[in-house]
Amino acid sequence: MNPATVSRAQGTVVLDPRRRRLVARGAQLGTLALGAHVVGSLKAQASWPDRPVKLVVSVGAGGAADTLSRNLSSGFAQFANGQSLIVENRPGAGGTIAAAAVAREKPDGYTLFLAEVGPNAVSHTLAKLPYNPHTAFTPIVHVANLPAVVLMRADLPYRNLGEFLEAARKQPGRFNFASAGLGNWTHLYMAYLNSLAGIEQVNVVYKSGAEMLLALLRGDADTAVITVSTSLGHVREGKIRPLAGIAARPMRQLPEVPPVAQTLPGFDVSVWHGIVGPAGMDPALVARVNEVFNRVLQAPAVRTAITEGQAADIVGGTPQQFDGFIKDELKRWPEVVKRAGITPQ
């Protein structure tokens, strides 16, 4: 009888014994292959990292994002097989230069990106990019949200946001604001405020929040949106004037400063940062990287540096939660940009 011969009884197909052995052997090989893949993934998960990891930051040294990255770096080795987290600053083009560089890297977990709203949710609506933010990255963990404040150089006479906006409406183009580049959150949030208020300010680009702050102190810039941690000391010394917080809820560090929403109802934004890698990372590796960063965020020294030193709210959580958050941002901001009439400059 041919090995493929079968008998049929009561609707049941019965294979020849030799065929049954062949099928069983194929199933066994398939199981072994699947098992080898699982074992390989588990080994990759357990061994990461076995060399230093690079975290690319889209702004220059000294700003809030750079400080956040270095706070993460300070606690990384104790949870990462003794390996270091090396911060690499790549400022320019609103964060898209750094983002594009990471998108081209191997998805092996050794080159990561400190994601933020500009390069990861907005910039593709303002310029043609060499990457697609919907598909170019693997979300890993939402690190933190930082409070920020609308600031004005101290020698201008306006006492609050309402007075400044009134003066700006009467003098279109008279004032300028500092930003870290087209599409960066420092540009986006101020442009959003300008559009809601019906004013025109000239955007002057710097490399980081620290440089923007210096521009305010020197009088080279009239206004800027800068994180509280970067500006708080100068605010308390009276060297720059806080006009309003960008979030709808009050800032615990500057409780006397009202939110923008008190003057422009509906204005409510946050400065968020998280870790992403190139697209295509193995899920087991993603889980391992996520675990390491969550443990870093809970380390007492790191937690204190971020929550107290940077006045930030730590988020943490799963890759799936951060993925959902980014998808919501990708839906939200293009609509805001279009409605606000924010265009390339």
TAHU-V351001 format. One record per residue. N is the residue number from 1. PSI is psi in whole degrees, 0 to 359 (NA if undefined). OMEGA is omega in radians with two decimals (NA if undefined). Layout:
N_PSI_OMEGA + N_PSI_OMEGA
//
This chain:
1_139_3.10 + 2_141_-3.12 + 3_336_-3.09 + 4_355_-3.08 + 5_138_3.09 + 6_158_3.00 + 7_148_-3.12 + 8_123_3.10 + 9_123_3.13 + 10_41_3.06 + 11_4_-3.12 + 12_135_3.10 + 13_125_-3.11 + 14_120_-3.13 + 15_151_2.99 + 16_146_-3.11 + 17_318_-3.14 + 18_323_3.09 + 19_321_3.13 + 20_321_3.13 + 21_321_3.12 + 22_316_3.12 + 23_317_-3.13 + 24_319_3.14 + 25_320_3.11 + 26_318_3.12 + 27_321_3.14 + 28_316_3.12 + 29_319_3.11 + 30_318_3.13 + 31_318_3.12 + 32_319_3.13 + 33_316_3.12 + 34_318_3.13 + 35_320_3.12 + 36_320_3.11 + 37_316_-3.14 + 38_315_3.13 + 39_318_3.12 + 40_318_3.12 + 41_318_-3.14 + 42_321_3.10 + 43_318_3.11 + 44_320_3.14 + 45_315_-3.07 + 46_328_-3.04 + 47_344_-3.13 + 48_133_-0.12 + 49_149_3.03 + 50_12_3.04 + 51_169_-3.11 + 52_148_3.14 + 53_139_-3.14 + 54_130_3.06 + 55_113_-3.09 + 56_131_-3.12 + 57_137_-2.97 + 58_8_3.09 + 59_168_-3.13 + 60_173_-3.13 + 61_146_3.03 + 62_341_3.13 + 63_178_-3.07 + 64_319_3.14 + 65_319_3.09 + 66_316_3.12 + 67_318_3.11 + 68_316_3.14 + 69_319_-3.12 + 70_331_3.00 + 71_319_3.06 + 72_318_-3.13 + 73_325_-3.08 + 74_333_-3.12 + 75_7_-2.99 + 76_314_-2.96 + 77_323_-3.06 + 78_343_3.12 + 79_4_-3.00 + 80_49_3.08 + 81_28_3.12 + 82_5_-3.11 + 83_153_-3.08 + 84_158_3.01 + 85_113_-3.07 + 86_121_3.14 + 87_126_3.11 + 88_118_-3.14 + 89_126_3.08 + 90_76_-3.10 + 91_161_3.04 + 92_148_3.06 + 93_40_3.06 + 94_26_3.11 + 95_352_-3.03 + 96_337_3.07 + 97_312_3.12 + 98_316_-3.12 + 99_316_-3.14 + 100_322_3.13 + 101_317_3.14 + 102_322_-3.14 + 103_333_-3.14 + 104_350_-3.06 + 105_165_3.06 + 106_143_3.14 + 107_53_-3.06 + 108_5_3.10 + 109_3_-3.09 + 110_354_2.97 + 111_117_-3.08 + 112_167_-3.09 + 113_137_3.03 + 114_97_-3.03 + 115_153_3.05 + 116_176_-2.97 + 117_320_-3.08 + 118_287_-3.08 + 119_340_-3.07 + 120_353_-3.11 + 121_347_-2.99 + 122_318_-2.93 + 123_331_-3.13 + 124_343_3.09 + 125_348_-3.07 + 126_341_-3.10 + 127_158_3.06 + 128_124_-3.06 + 129_157_3.07 + 130_10_3.10 + 131_159_3.10 + 132_112_-3.07 + 133_340_3.10 + 134_332_-2.99 + 135_353_-2.97 + 136_348_-3.00 + 137_158_3.02 + 138_110_3.10 + 139_138_-3.10 + 140_304_3.13 + 141_140_3.03 + 142_115_-3.01 + 143_299_-3.01 + 144_161_2.99 + 145_131_-3.10 + 146_136_3.06 + 147_147_3.13 + 148_162_-3.02 + 149_145_3.02 + 150_122_-3.06 + 151_156_3.10 + 152_145_3.09 + 153_144_-2.90 + 154_339_-3.06 + 155_355_3.04 + 156_148_-2.96 + 157_357_-2.98 + 158_132_-3.00 + 159_343_-3.12 + 160_177_-3.08 + 161_319_-3.12 + 162_316_3.14 + 163_319_3.13 + 164_316_-3.12 + 165_322_3.12 + 166_317_3.13 + 167_321_-3.12 + 168_325_3.11 + 169_327_-3.12 + 170_344_-3.08 + 171_70_-3.11 + 172_129_3.13 + 173_359_-3.12 + 174_326_-3.06 + 175_156_3.06 + 176_160_3.06 + 177_147_3.12 + 178_143_3.04 + 179_170_3.10 + 180_21_3.04 + 181_157_3.13 + 182_125_3.12 + 183_341_3.03 + 184_152_-3.06 + 185_330_3.13 + 186_331_3.03 + 187_312_-3.04 + 188_311_-3.05 + 189_323_3.10 + 190_321_3.09 + 191_323_3.08 + 192_314_3.10 + 193_314_-3.14 + 194_318_-3.09 + 195_320_3.12 + 196_325_-3.10 + 197_345_-3.11 + 198_38_3.13 + 199_165_3.09 + 200_124_3.00 + 201_148_3.13 + 202_131_3.14 + 203_121_3.07 + 204_124_-2.97 + 205_135_3.04 + 206_176_-3.03 + 207_340_-3.05 + 208_170_3.07 + 209_326_3.13 + 210_318_3.11 + 211_323_3.09 + 212_319_3.14 + 213_317_3.10 + 214_323_3.11 + 215_320_3.08 + 216_316_-3.11 + 217_324_3.13 + 218_345_-3.08 + 219_11_3.11 + 220_334_3.09 + 221_146_-3.14 + 222_318_-3.10 + 223_167_3.06 + 224_155_2.95 + 225_118_-3.05 + 226_149_3.13 + 227_151_3.13 + 228_318_-3.08 + 229_324_-3.13 + 230_328_-2.97 + 231_349_-2.93 + 232_315_-3.11 + 233_315_-3.14 + 234_327_3.08 + 235_313_-3.11 + 236_334_3.10 + 237_356_3.11 + 238_14_-3.11 + 239_337_3.02 + 240_156_-3.02 + 241_124_3.07 + 242_130_-3.14 + 243_320_-3.08 + 244_151_3.03 + 245_148_-3.05 + 246_338_3.11 + 247_155_-3.11 + 248_333_3.14 + 249_152_-3.12 + 250_154_3.08 + 251_130_-3.09 + 252_336_3.14 + 253_332_-3.14 + 254_66_-3.04 + 255_340_-3.13 + 256_350_-3.11 + 257_120_-3.08 + 258_159_3.05 + 259_156_3.05 + 260_324_-3.08 + 261_338_3.11 + 262_331_3.11 + 263_323_-3.14 + 264_88_-3.08 + 265_137_3.11 + 266_347_3.13 + 267_118_-3.11 + 268_104_-3.12 + 269_166_3.12 + 270_155_3.09 + 271_100_-3.08 + 272_150_3.08 + 273_143_3.10 + 274_177_-3.14 + 275_130_3.01 + 276_159_3.02 + 277_179_3.07 + 278_157_3.11 + 279_150_3.02 + 280_13_3.11 + 281_142_3.10 + 282_134_-3.11 + 283_323_3.12 + 284_322_3.09 + 285_319_3.10 + 286_316_3.13 + 287_320_3.14 + 288_313_-3.14 + 289_318_3.10 + 290_316_3.13 + 291_315_-3.12 + 292_312_-3.10 + 293_325_3.06 + 294_322_3.10 + 295_321_3.07 + 296_316_-3.11 + 297_336_3.14 + 298_353_3.09 + 299_130_-3.04 + 300_314_-3.10 + 301_320_3.14 + 302_317_-3.13 + 303_317_3.12 + 304_317_-3.13 + 305_323_-3.10 + 306_314_-3.05 + 307_325_-3.13 + 308_306_-3.11 + 309_322_-3.12 + 310_2_3.11 + 311_30_-3.02 + 312_163_3.05 + 313_117_3.09 + 314_139_-3.12 + 315_297_-3.09 + 316_206_3.10 + 317_194_-3.01 + 318_163_3.03 + 319_324_-3.13 + 320_321_3.11 + 321_318_3.13 + 322_323_3.08 + 323_316_3.11 + 324_321_3.13 + 325_313_-3.13 + 326_320_3.12 + 327_321_3.09 + 328_319_3.11 + 329_320_3.12 + 330_331_3.08 + 331_321_-3.01 + 332_309_-2.89 + 333_323_3.06 + 334_325_3.10 + 335_319_3.11 + 336_315_-3.14 + 337_314_-3.13 + 338_315_-3.11 + 339_325_-3.11 + 340_350_3.13 + 341_27_3.12 + 342_125_-3.06 + 343_160_3.08 + 344_146_-3.10 + 345_NA_NA
//
